Amino acid sequence: MIMLFLMSCIILIITVIVMMLATILSKKSIIDREKSSPFECGFDPMNYSRLPFSLRFFLIAIIFLIFDVEIALILPMILIIKSSNIINWSITSLFFILILLLGLYHEWNQGALEWNN
């Protein structure tokens, strides 16, 4: 019983010492306003916050999201190829990829993929 109490006290003392050391060592000596401010969407946090939003950034983010979701939808299609009807699987896959390619072609014609503007 005494041994268990002694062991618990030692563990408690070590824990308190480690927590105190972590608190002391983690204090910032110089608080930097720029580092403590939030950073969102490529905006400079030190400038005026009511600047107009970049439509170019928005379009690129939407294109990224579309193709990110596309990968999440194509991967299960690859996994079920053995357990499904090959004709239905082929038609569904081709239709899905055709829609994505038409969307990509439309974005390319509209100039949304030109990075050097």
Secondary structure, 3 states (H helix, E strand, C coil): CHHHHHHHHHHHHHHHHHHHHHHHHCCCCCCCHHHHCCCCCCCCCCCCCCCCCCHHHHHHHHHHHHHHHHHHHHHHHHHCCCCCCHHHHHHHHHHHHHHHHHHHHHHHHHCCCCCCC
